[in-house]
């Protein structure tokens, strides 16, 4: 996996570079802000760009803005945003795109889980921080999600984190067949019938986020 790291905090940037390198991934560039990022992506052709959400000069949403620009030009490029705090409004429109993740920075210290999430995003999957998902659940309002059972909401929450059916089964101590049935039921209740399984899961997560913002 070829990776670019964009993070203004030098210690964290160096730590991320070392982390990916130690896991036998190729870090093809690192930056302290988004200036020059487009040119670096063009020159190095990475599989994944890891971006801090807030960077110079305004420390607001520079990372999310760069992510949107990169996704518009390179839809299949993996983008993993990192943030100190939950900021749902900056990422809602990105969640529907393949190869997108949003993790809180403290997840970096859970090295194996972080690398697994990064690899999943680079491969076109998704990864949302459990704390982000929990915050979304806490603000849930009436809507399509009200049709789901408690267990179906549990399954959808883990889908939002990016877990596969087998991963969900292991987390909830269920059989893979039972999880598959729950996924089918919640897709039907959310009226998501697209034939592409990965796209269906993204649509379900997007519906989840829209109803819980």
MODELLER restraints for C-alpha pairs under 7 A, 6 or more apart:
rsr = mdl.restraints
at = mdl.atoms
rsr.add(forms.Gaussian(group=physical.xy_distance, feature=features.Distance(at['CA:1:A'], at['CA:25:A']), mean=5.19, stdev=0.5))
rsr.add(forms.Gaussian(group=physical.xy_distance, feature=features.Distance(at['CA:1:A'], at['CA:26:A']), mean=6.07, stdev=0.5))
rsr.add(forms.Gaussian(group=physical.xy_distance, feature=features.Distance(at['CA:1:A'], at['CA:47:A']), mean=5.99, stdev=0.5))
rsr.add(forms.Gaussian(group=physical.xy_distance, feature=features.Distance(at['CA:2:A'], at['CA:25:A']), mean=6.30, stdev=0.5))
rsr.add(forms.Gaussian(group=physical.xy_distance, feature=features.Distance(at['CA:2:A'], at['CA:26:A']), mean=4.81, stdev=0.5))
rsr.add(forms.Gaussian(group=physical.xy_distance, feature=features.Distance(at['CA:2:A'], at['CA:27:A']), mean=5.80, stdev=0.5))
rsr.add(forms.Gaussian(group=physical.xy_distance, feature=features.Distance(at['CA:2:A'], at['CA:28:A']), mean=6.24, stdev=0.5))
rsr.add(forms.Gaussian(group=physical.xy_distance, feature=features.Distance(at['CA:2:A'], at['CA:46:A']), mean=4.69, stdev=0.5))
rsr.add(forms.Gaussian(group=physical.xy_distance, feature=features.Distance(at['CA:2:A'], at['CA:47:A']), mean=5.12, stdev=0.5))
rsr.add(forms.Gaussian(group=physical.xy_distance, feature=features.Distance(at['CA:2:A'], at['CA:48:A']), mean=6.42, stdev=0.5))
rsr.add(forms.Gaussian(group=physical.xy_distance, feature=features.Distance(at['CA:3:A'], at['CA:26:A']), mean=6.09, stdev=0.5))
rsr.add(forms.Gaussian(group=physical.xy_distance, feature=features.Distance(at['CA:3:A'], at['CA:27:A']), mean=4.64, stdev=0.5))
rsr.add(forms.Gaussian(group=physical.xy_distance, feature=features.Distance(at['CA:3:A'], at['CA:28:A']), mean=5.80, stdev=0.5))
rsr.add(forms.Gaussian(group=physical.xy_distance, feature=features.Distance(at['CA:3:A'], at['CA:46:A']), mean=5.41, stdev=0.5))
rsr.add(forms.Gaussian(group=physical.xy_distance, feature=features.Distance(at['CA:3:A'], at['CA:47:A']), mean=6.11, stdev=0.5))
rsr.add(forms.Gaussian(group=physical.xy_distance, feature=features.Distance(at['CA:3:A'], at['CA:48:A']), mean=4.93, stdev=0.5))
rsr.add(forms.Gaussian(group=physical.xy_distance, feature=features.Distance(at['CA:3:A'], at['CA:49:A']), mean=5.77, stdev=0.5))
rsr.add(forms.Gaussian(group=physical.xy_distance, feature=features.Distance(at['CA:4:A'], at['CA:27:A']), mean=5.83, stdev=0.5))
rsr.add(forms.Gaussian(group=physical.xy_distance, feature=features.Distance(at['CA:4:A'], at['CA:28:A']), mean=5.76, stdev=0.5))
rsr.add(forms.Gaussian(group=physical.xy_distance, feature=features.Distance(at['CA:4:A'], at['CA:29:A']), mean=4.88, stdev=0.5))
rsr.add(forms.Gaussian(group=physical.xy_distance, feature=features.Distance(at['CA:4:A'], at['CA:30:A']), mean=5.56, stdev=0.5))
rsr.add(forms.Gaussian(group=physical.xy_distance, feature=features.Distance(at['CA:4:A'], at['CA:46:A']), mean=6.60, stdev=0.5))
rsr.add(forms.Gaussian(group=physical.xy_distance, feature=features.Distance(at['CA:4:A'], at['CA:48:A']), mean=6.45, stdev=0.5))
rsr.add(forms.Gaussian(group=physical.xy_distance, feature=features.Distance(at['CA:4:A'], at['CA:49:A']), mean=4.76, stdev=0.5))
rsr.add(forms.Gaussian(group=physical.xy_distance, feature=features.Distance(at['CA:4:A'], at['CA:50:A']), mean=6.17, stdev=0.5))
rsr.add(forms.Gaussian(group=physical.xy_distance, feature=features.Distance(at['CA:5:A'], at['CA:13:A']), mean=6.74, stdev=0.5))
rsr.add(forms.Gaussian(group=physical.xy_distance, feature=features.Distance(at['CA:5:A'], at['CA:17:A']), mean=6.93, stdev=0.5))
rsr.add(forms.Gaussian(group=physical.xy_distance, feature=features.Distance(at['CA:5:A'], at['CA:29:A']), mean=6.51, stdev=0.5))
rsr.add(forms.Gaussian(group=physical.xy_distance, feature=features.Distance(at['CA:5:A'], at['CA:30:A']), mean=4.60, stdev=0.5))
rsr.add(forms.Gaussian(group=physical.xy_distance, feature=features.Distance(at['CA:5:A'], at['CA:31:A']), mean=6.38, stdev=0.5))
rsr.add(forms.Gaussian(group=physical.xy_distance, feature=features.Distance(at['CA:5:A'], at['CA:49:A']), mean=6.04, stdev=0.5))
rsr.add(forms.Gaussian(group=physical.xy_distance, feature=features.Distance(at['CA:5:A'], at['CA:50:A']), mean=4.89, stdev=0.5))
rsr.add(forms.Gaussian(group=physical.xy_distance, feature=features.Distance(at['CA:5:A'], at['CA:51:A']), mean=6.36, stdev=0.5))
rsr.add(forms.Gaussian(group=physical.xy_distance, feature=features.Distance(at['CA:6:A'], at['CA:30:A']), mean=5.62, stdev=0.5))
rsr.add(forms.Gaussian(group=physical.xy_distance, feature=features.Distance(at['CA:6:A'], at['CA:31:A']), mean=4.70, stdev=0.5))
rsr.add(forms.Gaussian(group=physical.xy_distance, feature=features.Distance(at['CA:6:A'], at['CA:32:A']), mean=5.72, stdev=0.5))
rsr.add(forms.Gaussian(group=physical.xy_distance, feature=features.Distance(at['CA:6:A'], at['CA:33:A']), mean=6.09, stdev=0.5))
rsr.add(forms.Gaussian(group=physical.xy_distance, feature=features.Distance(at['CA:6:A'], at['CA:34:A']), mean=6.92, stdev=0.5))
rsr.add(forms.Gaussian(group=physical.xy_distance, feature=features.Distance(at['CA:6:A'], at['CA:50:A']), mean=5.99, stdev=0.5))
rsr.add(forms.Gaussian(group=physical.xy_distance, feature=features.Distance(at['CA:6:A'], at['CA:51:A']), mean=4.85, stdev=0.5))
rsr.add(forms.Gaussian(group=physical.xy_distance, feature=features.Distance(at['CA:6:A'], at['CA:52:A']), mean=6.32, stdev=0.5))
rsr.add(forms.Gaussian(group=physical.xy_distance, feature=features.Distance(at['CA:7:A'], at['CA:13:A']), mean=5.32, stdev=0.5))
rsr.add(forms.Gaussian(group=physical.xy_distance, feature=features.Distance(at['CA:7:A'], at['CA:31:A']), mean=6.38, stdev=0.5))
rsr.add(forms.Gaussian(group=physical.xy_distance, feature=features.Distance(at['CA:7:A'], at['CA:32:A']), mean=5.07, stdev=0.5))
rsr.add(forms.Gaussian(group=physical.xy_distance, feature=features.Distance(at['CA:7:A'], at['CA:33:A']), mean=6.39, stdev=0.5))
rsr.add(forms.Gaussian(group=physical.xy_distance, feature=features.Distance(at['CA:7:A'], at['CA:51:A']), mean=6.20, stdev=0.5))
rsr.add(forms.Gaussian(group=physical.xy_distance, feature=features.Distance(at['CA:7:A'], at['CA:52:A']), mean=5.23, stdev=0.5))
rsr.add(forms.Gaussian(group=physical.xy_distance, feature=features.Distance(at['CA:8:A'], at['CA:32:A']), mean=4.13, stdev=0.5))
rsr.add(forms.Gaussian(group=physical.xy_distance, feature=features.Distance(at['CA:8:A'], at['CA:33:A']), mean=5.84, stdev=0.5))
rsr.add(forms.Gaussian(group=physical.xy_distance, feature=features.Distance(at['CA:8:A'], at['CA:55:A']), mean=6.09, stdev=0.5))
rsr.add(forms.Gaussian(group=physical.xy_distance, feature=features.Distance(at['CA:17:A'], at['CA:27:A']), mean=6.39, stdev=0.5))
rsr.add(forms.Gaussian(group=physical.xy_distance, feature=features.Distance(at['CA:20:A'], at['CA:27:A']), mean=6.92, stdev=0.5))
rsr.add(forms.Gaussian(group=physical.xy_distance, feature=features.Distance(at['CA:21:A'], at['CA:27:A']), mean=6.63, stdev=0.5))
rsr.add(forms.Gaussian(group=physical.xy_distance, feature=features.Distance(at['CA:28:A'], at['CA:44:A']), mean=6.38, stdev=0.5))
rsr.add(forms.Gaussian(group=physical.xy_distance, feature=features.Distance(at['CA:33:A'], at['CA:55:A']), mean=6.08, stdev=0.5))
rsr.add(forms.Gaussian(group=physical.xy_distance, feature=features.Distance(at['CA:33:A'], at['CA:56:A']), mean=6.17, stdev=0.5))
rsr.add(forms.Gaussian(group=physical.xy_distance, feature=features.Distance(at['CA:34:A'], at['CA:66:A']), mean=6.94, stdev=0.5))
rsr.add(forms.Gaussian(group=physical.xy_distance, feature=features.Distance(at['CA:47:A'], at['CA:77:A']), mean=5.86, stdev=0.5))
rsr.add(forms.Gaussian(group=physical.xy_distance, feature=features.Distance(at['CA:47:A'], at['CA:78:A']), mean=5.90, stdev=0.5))
rsr.add(forms.Gaussian(group=physical.xy_distance, feature=features.Distance(at['CA:47:A'], at['CA:122:A']), mean=5.55, stdev=0.5))
rsr.add(forms.Gaussian(group=physical.xy_distance, feature=features.Distance(at['CA:48:A'], at['CA:77:A']), mean=6.18, stdev=0.5))
rsr.add(forms.Gaussian(group=physical.xy_distance, feature=features.Distance(at['CA:48:A'], at['CA:78:A']), mean=4.39, stdev=0.5))
rsr.add(forms.Gaussian(group=physical.xy_distance, feature=features.Distance(at['CA:48:A'], at['CA:79:A']), mean=5.72, stdev=0.5))
rsr.add(forms.Gaussian(group=physical.xy_distance, feature=features.Distance(at['CA:48:A'], at['CA:122:A']), mean=5.20, stdev=0.5))
rsr.add(forms.Gaussian(group=physical.xy_distance, feature=features.Distance(at['CA:49:A'], at['CA:78:A']), mean=6.23, stdev=0.5))
rsr.add(forms.Gaussian(group=physical.xy_distance, feature=features.Distance(at['CA:49:A'], at['CA:79:A']), mean=5.06, stdev=0.5))
rsr.add(forms.Gaussian(group=physical.xy_distance, feature=features.Distance(at['CA:49:A'], at['CA:80:A']), mean=6.23, stdev=0.5))
rsr.add(forms.Gaussian(group=physical.xy_distance, feature=features.Distance(at['CA:50:A'], at['CA:79:A']), mean=6.09, stdev=0.5))
rsr.add(forms.Gaussian(group=physical.xy_distance, feature=features.Distance(at['CA:50:A'], at['CA:80:A']), mean=4.74, stdev=0.5))
rsr.add(forms.Gaussian(group=physical.xy_distance, feature=features.Distance(at['CA:50:A'], at['CA:81:A']), mean=5.92, stdev=0.5))
rsr.add(forms.Gaussian(group=physical.xy_distance, feature=features.Distance(at['CA:51:A'], at['CA:63:A']), mean=5.58, stdev=0.5))
rsr.add(forms.Gaussian(group=physical.xy_distance, feature=features.Distance(at['CA:51:A'], at['CA:80:A']), mean=6.15, stdev=0.5))
rsr.add(forms.Gaussian(group=physical.xy_distance, feature=features.Distance(at['CA:51:A'], at['CA:81:A']), mean=4.83, stdev=0.5))
rsr.add(forms.Gaussian(group=physical.xy_distance, feature=features.Distance(at['CA:51:A'], at['CA:82:A']), mean=6.01, stdev=0.5))
rsr.add(forms.Gaussian(group=physical.xy_distance, feature=features.Distance(at['CA:52:A'], at['CA:63:A']), mean=5.53, stdev=0.5))
rsr.add(forms.Gaussian(group=physical.xy_distance, feature=features.Distance(at['CA:52:A'], at['CA:81:A']), mean=5.74, stdev=0.5))
rsr.add(forms.Gaussian(group=physical.xy_distance, feature=features.Distance(at['CA:52:A'], at['CA:82:A']), mean=4.78, stdev=0.5))
rsr.add(forms.Gaussian(group=physical.xy_distance, feature=features.Distance(at['CA:52:A'], at['CA:83:A']), mean=6.00, stdev=0.5))
rsr.add(forms.Gaussian(group=physical.xy_distance, feature=features.Distance(at['CA:53:A'], at['CA:61:A']), mean=5.63, stdev=0.5))
rsr.add(forms.Gaussian(group=physical.xy_distance, feature=features.Distance(at['CA:53:A'], at['CA:62:A']), mean=6.21, stdev=0.5))
rsr.add(forms.Gaussian(group=physical.xy_distance, feature=features.Distance(at['CA:53:A'], at['CA:63:A']), mean=4.16, stdev=0.5))
rsr.add(forms.Gaussian(group=physical.xy_distance, feature=features.Distance(at['CA:53:A'], at['CA:64:A']), mean=5.75, stdev=0.5))
rsr.add(forms.Gaussian(group=physical.xy_distance, feature=features.Distance(at['CA:53:A'], at['CA:81:A']), mean=5.87, stdev=0.5))
rsr.add(forms.Gaussian(group=physical.xy_distance, feature=features.Distance(at['CA:53:A'], at['CA:82:A']), mean=5.73, stdev=0.5))
rsr.add(forms.Gaussian(group=physical.xy_distance, feature=features.Distance(at['CA:53:A'], at['CA:83:A']), mean=5.38, stdev=0.5))
rsr.add(forms.Gaussian(group=physical.xy_distance, feature=features.Distance(at['CA:54:A'], at['CA:60:A']), mean=4.97, stdev=0.5))
rsr.add(forms.Gaussian(group=physical.xy_distance, feature=features.Distance(at['CA:54:A'], at['CA:61:A']), mean=5.09, stdev=0.5))
rsr.add(forms.Gaussian(group=physical.xy_distance, feature=features.Distance(at['CA:54:A'], at['CA:62:A']), mean=5.56, stdev=0.5))
rsr.add(forms.Gaussian(group=physical.xy_distance, feature=features.Distance(at['CA:54:A'], at['CA:63:A']), mean=5.88, stdev=0.5))
rsr.add(forms.Gaussian(group=physical.xy_distance, feature=features.Distance(at['CA:55:A'], at['CA:62:A']), mean=5.77, stdev=0.5))
rsr.add(forms.Gaussian(group=physical.xy_distance, feature=features.Distance(at['CA:55:A'], at['CA:63:A']), mean=6.81, stdev=0.5))
rsr.add(forms.Gaussian(group=physical.xy_distance, feature=features.Distance(at['CA:61:A'], at['CA:90:A']), mean=6.92, stdev=0.5))
rsr.add(forms.Gaussian(group=physical.xy_distance, feature=features.Distance(at['CA:64:A'], at['CA:90:A']), mean=6.39, stdev=0.5))
rsr.add(forms.Gaussian(group=physical.xy_distance, feature=features.Distance(at['CA:64:A'], at['CA:91:A']), mean=6.81, stdev=0.5))
rsr.add(forms.Gaussian(group=physical.xy_distance, feature=features.Distance(at['CA:67:A'], at['CA:79:A']), mean=6.59, stdev=0.5))
rsr.add(forms.Gaussian(group=physical.xy_distance, feature=features.Distance(at['CA:71:A'], at['CA:77:A']), mean=6.73, stdev=0.5))
rsr.add(forms.Gaussian(group=physical.xy_distance, feature=features.Distance(at['CA:76:A'], at['CA:98:A']), mean=6.63, stdev=0.5))
rsr.add(forms.Gaussian(group=physical.xy_distance, feature=features.Distance(at['CA:76:A'], at['CA:99:A']), mean=6.45, stdev=0.5))
rsr.add(forms.Gaussian(group=physical.xy_distance, feature=features.Distance(at['CA:76:A'], at['CA:124:A']), mean=6.73, stdev=0.5))
rsr.add(forms.Gaussian(group=physical.xy_distance, feature=features.Distance(at['CA:77:A'], at['CA:99:A']), mean=6.59, stdev=0.5))
rsr.add(forms.Gaussian(group=physical.xy_distance, feature=features.Distance(at['CA:77:A'], at['CA:122:A']), mean=7.00, stdev=0.5))
rsr.add(forms.Gaussian(group=physical.xy_distance, feature=features.Distance(at['CA:78:A'], at['CA:99:A']), mean=4.50, stdev=0.5))
rsr.add(forms.Gaussian(group=physical.xy_distance, feature=features.Distance(at['CA:78:A'], at['CA:100:A']), mean=5.90, stdev=0.5))
rsr.add(forms.Gaussian(group=physical.xy_distance, feature=features.Distance(at['CA:78:A'], at['CA:121:A']), mean=5.39, stdev=0.5))
rsr.add(forms.Gaussian(group=physical.xy_distance, feature=features.Distance(at['CA:78:A'], at['CA:122:A']), mean=4.40, stdev=0.5))
rsr.add(forms.Gaussian(group=physical.xy_distance, feature=features.Distance(at['CA:78:A'], at['CA:124:A']), mean=6.46, stdev=0.5))
rsr.add(forms.Gaussian(group=physical.xy_distance, feature=features.Distance(at['CA:79:A'], at['CA:99:A']), mean=6.21, stdev=0.5))
rsr.add(forms.Gaussian(group=physical.xy_distance, feature=features.Distance(at['CA:79:A'], at['CA:100:A']), mean=4.96, stdev=0.5))
rsr.add(forms.Gaussian(group=physical.xy_distance, feature=features.Distance(at['CA:79:A'], at['CA:101:A']), mean=6.31, stdev=0.5))
rsr.add(forms.Gaussian(group=physical.xy_distance, feature=features.Distance(at['CA:79:A'], at['CA:121:A']), mean=6.88, stdev=0.5))
rsr.add(forms.Gaussian(group=physical.xy_distance, feature=features.Distance(at['CA:80:A'], at['CA:100:A']), mean=5.83, stdev=0.5))
rsr.add(forms.Gaussian(group=physical.xy_distance, feature=features.Distance(at['CA:80:A'], at['CA:101:A']), mean=4.53, stdev=0.5))
rsr.add(forms.Gaussian(group=physical.xy_distance, feature=features.Distance(at['CA:80:A'], at['CA:102:A']), mean=5.79, stdev=0.5))
rsr.add(forms.Gaussian(group=physical.xy_distance, feature=features.Distance(at['CA:80:A'], at['CA:118:A']), mean=6.89, stdev=0.5))
rsr.add(forms.Gaussian(group=physical.xy_distance, feature=features.Distance(at['CA:81:A'], at['CA:101:A']), mean=6.06, stdev=0.5))
rsr.add(forms.Gaussian(group=physical.xy_distance, feature=features.Distance(at['CA:81:A'], at['CA:102:A']), mean=4.75, stdev=0.5))
rsr.add(forms.Gaussian(group=physical.xy_distance, feature=features.Distance(at['CA:81:A'], at['CA:103:A']), mean=6.36, stdev=0.5))
rsr.add(forms.Gaussian(group=physical.xy_distance, feature=features.Distance(at['CA:82:A'], at['CA:102:A']), mean=5.95, stdev=0.5))
rsr.add(forms.Gaussian(group=physical.xy_distance, feature=features.Distance(at['CA:82:A'], at['CA:103:A']), mean=5.13, stdev=0.5))
rsr.add(forms.Gaussian(group=physical.xy_distance, feature=features.Distance(at['CA:82:A'], at['CA:104:A']), mean=5.51, stdev=0.5))
rsr.add(forms.Gaussian(group=physical.xy_distance, feature=features.Distance(at['CA:82:A'], at['CA:105:A']), mean=5.64, stdev=0.5))
rsr.add(forms.Gaussian(group=physical.xy_distance, feature=features.Distance(at['CA:83:A'], at['CA:103:A']), mean=6.55, stdev=0.5))
rsr.add(forms.Gaussian(group=physical.xy_distance, feature=features.Distance(at['CA:83:A'], at['CA:104:A']), mean=4.91, stdev=0.5))
rsr.add(forms.Gaussian(group=physical.xy_distance, feature=features.Distance(at['CA:83:A'], at['CA:105:A']), mean=5.60, stdev=0.5))
rsr.add(forms.Gaussian(group=physical.xy_distance, feature=features.Distance(at['CA:84:A'], at['CA:104:A']), mean=5.62, stdev=0.5))
rsr.add(forms.Gaussian(group=physical.xy_distance, feature=features.Distance(at['CA:84:A'], at['CA:105:A']), mean=5.54, stdev=0.5))
rsr.add(forms.Gaussian(group=physical.xy_distance, feature=features.Distance(at['CA:85:A'], at['CA:104:A']), mean=6.52, stdev=0.5))
rsr.add(forms.Gaussian(group=physical.xy_distance, feature=features.Distance(at['CA:86:A'], at['CA:132:A']), mean=5.95, stdev=0.5))
rsr.add(forms.Gaussian(group=physical.xy_distance, feature=features.Distance(at['CA:95:A'], at['CA:206:A']), mean=6.34, stdev=0.5))
rsr.add(forms.Gaussian(group=physical.xy_distance, feature=features.Distance(at['CA:96:A'], at['CA:202:A']), mean=5.63, stdev=0.5))
rsr.add(forms.Gaussian(group=physical.xy_distance, feature=features.Distance(at['CA:96:A'], at['CA:203:A']), mean=6.43, stdev=0.5))
rsr.add(forms.Gaussian(group=physical.xy_distance, feature=features.Distance(at['CA:96:A'], at['CA:206:A']), mean=5.84, stdev=0.5))
rsr.add(forms.Gaussian(group=physical.xy_distance, feature=features.Distance(at['CA:98:A'], at['CA:124:A']), mean=5.18, stdev=0.5))
rsr.add(forms.Gaussian(group=physical.xy_distance, feature=features.Distance(at['CA:98:A'], at['CA:125:A']), mean=6.04, stdev=0.5))
rsr.add(forms.Gaussian(group=physical.xy_distance, feature=features.Distance(at['CA:98:A'], at['CA:126:A']), mean=6.93, stdev=0.5))
rsr.add(forms.Gaussian(group=physical.xy_distance, feature=features.Distance(at['CA:99:A'], at['CA:121:A']), mean=4.52, stdev=0.5))
rsr.add(forms.Gaussian(group=physical.xy_distance, feature=features.Distance(at['CA:99:A'], at['CA:122:A']), mean=5.95, stdev=0.5))
rsr.add(forms.Gaussian(group=physical.xy_distance, feature=features.Distance(at['CA:99:A'], at['CA:123:A']), mean=6.64, stdev=0.5))
rsr.add(forms.Gaussian(group=physical.xy_distance, feature=features.Distance(at['CA:99:A'], at['CA:124:A']), mean=3.80, stdev=0.5))
rsr.add(forms.Gaussian(group=physical.xy_distance, feature=features.Distance(at['CA:99:A'], at['CA:125:A']), mean=4.86, stdev=0.5))
rsr.add(forms.Gaussian(group=physical.xy_distance, feature=features.Distance(at['CA:99:A'], at['CA:126:A']), mean=5.67, stdev=0.5))
rsr.add(forms.Gaussian(group=physical.xy_distance, feature=features.Distance(at['CA:100:A'], at['CA:121:A']), mean=5.60, stdev=0.5))
rsr.add(forms.Gaussian(group=physical.xy_distance, feature=features.Distance(at['CA:100:A'], at['CA:125:A']), mean=6.82, stdev=0.5))
rsr.add(forms.Gaussian(group=physical.xy_distance, feature=features.Distance(at['CA:100:A'], at['CA:126:A']), mean=5.14, stdev=0.5))
rsr.add(forms.Gaussian(group=physical.xy_distance, feature=features.Distance(at['CA:100:A'], at['CA:127:A']), mean=6.76, stdev=0.5))
rsr.add(forms.Gaussian(group=physical.xy_distance, feature=features.Distance(at['CA:101:A'], at['CA:121:A']), mean=6.16, stdev=0.5))
rsr.add(forms.Gaussian(group=physical.xy_distance, feature=features.Distance(at['CA:101:A'], at['CA:126:A']), mean=5.27, stdev=0.5))
rsr.add(forms.Gaussian(group=physical.xy_distance, feature=features.Distance(at['CA:101:A'], at['CA:127:A']), mean=4.35, stdev=0.5))
rsr.add(forms.Gaussian(group=physical.xy_distance, feature=features.Distance(at['CA:101:A'], at['CA:128:A']), mean=5.57, stdev=0.5))
rsr.add(forms.Gaussian(group=physical.xy_distance, feature=features.Distance(at['CA:102:A'], at['CA:127:A']), mean=6.26, stdev=0.5))
rsr.add(forms.Gaussian(group=physical.xy_distance, feature=features.Distance(at['CA:102:A'], at['CA:128:A']), mean=4.99, stdev=0.5))
rsr.add(forms.Gaussian(group=physical.xy_distance, feature=features.Distance(at['CA:102:A'], at['CA:129:A']), mean=6.21, stdev=0.5))
rsr.add(forms.Gaussian(group=physical.xy_distance, feature=features.Distance(at['CA:103:A'], at['CA:128:A']), mean=5.84, stdev=0.5))
rsr.add(forms.Gaussian(group=physical.xy_distance, feature=features.Distance(at['CA:103:A'], at['CA:129:A']), mean=4.60, stdev=0.5))
rsr.add(forms.Gaussian(group=physical.xy_distance, feature=features.Distance(at['CA:104:A'], at['CA:129:A']), mean=6.33, stdev=0.5))
rsr.add(forms.Gaussian(group=physical.xy_distance, feature=features.Distance(at['CA:107:A'], at['CA:114:A']), mean=6.19, stdev=0.5))
rsr.add(forms.Gaussian(group=physical.xy_distance, feature=features.Distance(at['CA:108:A'], at['CA:114:A']), mean=5.62, stdev=0.5))
rsr.add(forms.Gaussian(group=physical.xy_distance, feature=features.Distance(at['CA:117:A'], at['CA:127:A']), mean=5.75, stdev=0.5))
rsr.add(forms.Gaussian(group=physical.xy_distance, feature=features.Distance(at['CA:120:A'], at['CA:126:A']), mean=6.55, stdev=0.5))
rsr.add(forms.Gaussian(group=physical.xy_distance, feature=features.Distance(at['CA:121:A'], at['CA:127:A']), mean=6.59, stdev=0.5))
rsr.add(forms.Gaussian(group=physical.xy_distance, feature=features.Distance(at['CA:125:A'], at['CA:162:A']), mean=6.86, stdev=0.5))
rsr.add(forms.Gaussian(group=physical.xy_distance, feature=features.Distance(at['CA:126:A'], at['CA:162:A']), mean=4.84, stdev=0.5))
rsr.add(forms.Gaussian(group=physical.xy_distance, feature=features.Distance(at['CA:127:A'], at['CA:160:A']), mean=6.99, stdev=0.5))
rsr.add(forms.Gaussian(group=physical.xy_distance, feature=features.Distance(at['CA:127:A'], at['CA:161:A']), mean=4.93, stdev=0.5))
rsr.add(forms.Gaussian(group=physical.xy_distance, feature=features.Distance(at['CA:127:A'], at['CA:162:A']), mean=4.43, stdev=0.5))
rsr.add(forms.Gaussian(group=physical.xy_distance, feature=features.Distance(at['CA:128:A'], at['CA:160:A']), mean=5.96, stdev=0.5))
rsr.add(forms.Gaussian(group=physical.xy_distance, feature=features.Distance(at['CA:128:A'], at['CA:161:A']), mean=4.27, stdev=0.5))
rsr.add(forms.Gaussian(group=physical.xy_distance, feature=features.Distance(at['CA:128:A'], at['CA:162:A']), mean=6.42, stdev=0.5))
rsr.add(forms.Gaussian(group=physical.xy_distance, feature=features.Distance(at['CA:129:A'], at['CA:161:A']), mean=5.99, stdev=0.5))
rsr.add(forms.Gaussian(group=physical.xy_distance, feature=features.Distance(at['CA:130:A'], at['CA:161:A']), mean=6.16, stdev=0.5))
rsr.add(forms.Gaussian(group=physical.xy_distance, feature=features.Distance(at['CA:133:A'], at['CA:157:A']), mean=6.53, stdev=0.5))
rsr.add(forms.Gaussian(group=physical.xy_distance, feature=features.Distance(at['CA:136:A'], at['CA:209:A']), mean=6.96, stdev=0.5))
rsr.add(forms.Gaussian(group=physical.xy_distance, feature=features.Distance(at['CA:136:A'], at['CA:212:A']), mean=5.20, stdev=0.5))
rsr.add(forms.Gaussian(group=physical.xy_distance, feature=features.Distance(at['CA:136:A'], at['CA:213:A']), mean=6.30, stdev=0.5))
rsr.add(forms.Gaussian(group=physical.xy_distance, feature=features.Distance(at['CA:137:A'], at['CA:212:A']), mean=6.33, stdev=0.5))
rsr.add(forms.Gaussian(group=physical.xy_distance, feature=features.Distance(at['CA:139:A'], at['CA:212:A']), mean=5.56, stdev=0.5))
rsr.add(forms.Gaussian(group=physical.xy_distance, feature=features.Distance(at['CA:139:A'], at['CA:213:A']), mean=6.69, stdev=0.5))
rsr.add(forms.Gaussian(group=physical.xy_distance, feature=features.Distance(at['CA:140:A'], at['CA:211:A']), mean=6.59, stdev=0.5))
rsr.add(forms.Gaussian(group=physical.xy_distance, feature=features.Distance(at['CA:140:A'], at['CA:212:A']), mean=4.38, stdev=0.5))
rsr.add(forms.Gaussian(group=physical.xy_distance, feature=features.Distance(at['CA:141:A'], at['CA:211:A']), mean=6.56, stdev=0.5))
rsr.add(forms.Gaussian(group=physical.xy_distance, feature=features.Distance(at['CA:141:A'], at['CA:212:A']), mean=6.23, stdev=0.5))
rsr.add(forms.Gaussian(group=physical.xy_distance, feature=features.Distance(at['CA:143:A'], at['CA:211:A']), mean=6.51, stdev=0.5))
rsr.add(forms.Gaussian(group=physical.xy_distance, feature=features.Distance(at['CA:144:A'], at['CA:190:A']), mean=6.11, stdev=0.5))
rsr.add(forms.Gaussian(group=physical.xy_distance, feature=features.Distance(at['CA:147:A'], at['CA:189:A']), mean=6.55, stdev=0.5))
rsr.add(forms.Gaussian(group=physical.xy_distance, feature=features.Distance(at['CA:148:A'], at['CA:186:A']), mean=6.44, stdev=0.5))
rsr.add(forms.Gaussian(group=physical.xy_distance, feature=features.Distance(at['CA:152:A'], at['CA:182:A']), mean=5.79, stdev=0.5))
rsr.add(forms.Gaussian(group=physical.xy_distance, feature=features.Distance(at['CA:152:A'], at['CA:186:A']), mean=6.22, stdev=0.5))
rsr.add(forms.Gaussian(group=physical.xy_distance, feature=features.Distance(at['CA:155:A'], at['CA:168:A']), mean=6.76, stdev=0.5))
rsr.add(forms.Gaussian(group=physical.xy_distance, feature=features.Distance(at['CA:158:A'], at['CA:168:A']), mean=6.30, stdev=0.5))
rsr.add(forms.Gaussian(group=physical.xy_distance, feature=features.Distance(at['CA:159:A'], at['CA:205:A']), mean=6.92, stdev=0.5))
rsr.add(forms.Gaussian(group=physical.xy_distance, feature=features.Distance(at['CA:160:A'], at['CA:205:A']), mean=5.33, stdev=0.5))
rsr.add(forms.Gaussian(group=physical.xy_distance, feature=features.Distance(at['CA:165:A'], at['CA:176:A']), mean=6.25, stdev=0.5))
rsr.add(forms.Gaussian(group=physical.xy_distance, feature=features.Distance(at['CA:165:A'], at['CA:179:A']), mean=6.17, stdev=0.5))
rsr.add(forms.Gaussian(group=physical.xy_distance, feature=features.Distance(at['CA:165:A'], at['CA:180:A']), mean=6.57, stdev=0.5))
rsr.add(forms.Gaussian(group=physical.xy_distance, feature=features.Distance(at['CA:166:A'], at['CA:176:A']), mean=5.60, stdev=0.5))
rsr.add(forms.Gaussian(group=physical.xy_distance, feature=features.Distance(at['CA:169:A'], at['CA:175:A']), mean=5.59, stdev=0.5))
rsr.add(forms.Gaussian(group=physical.xy_distance, feature=features.Distance(at['CA:169:A'], at['CA:176:A']), mean=5.37, stdev=0.5))
rsr.add(forms.Gaussian(group=physical.xy_distance, feature=features.Distance(at['CA:169:A'], at['CA:179:A']), mean=6.07, stdev=0.5))
rsr.add(forms.Gaussian(group=physical.xy_distance, feature=features.Distance(at['CA:187:A'], at['CA:204:A']), mean=6.85, stdev=0.5))
rsr.add(forms.Gaussian(group=physical.xy_distance, feature=features.Distance(at['CA:192:A'], at['CA:200:A']), mean=6.43, stdev=0.5))
rsr.add(forms.Gaussian(group=physical.xy_distance, feature=features.Distance(at['CA:194:A'], at['CA:200:A']), mean=5.71, stdev=0.5))
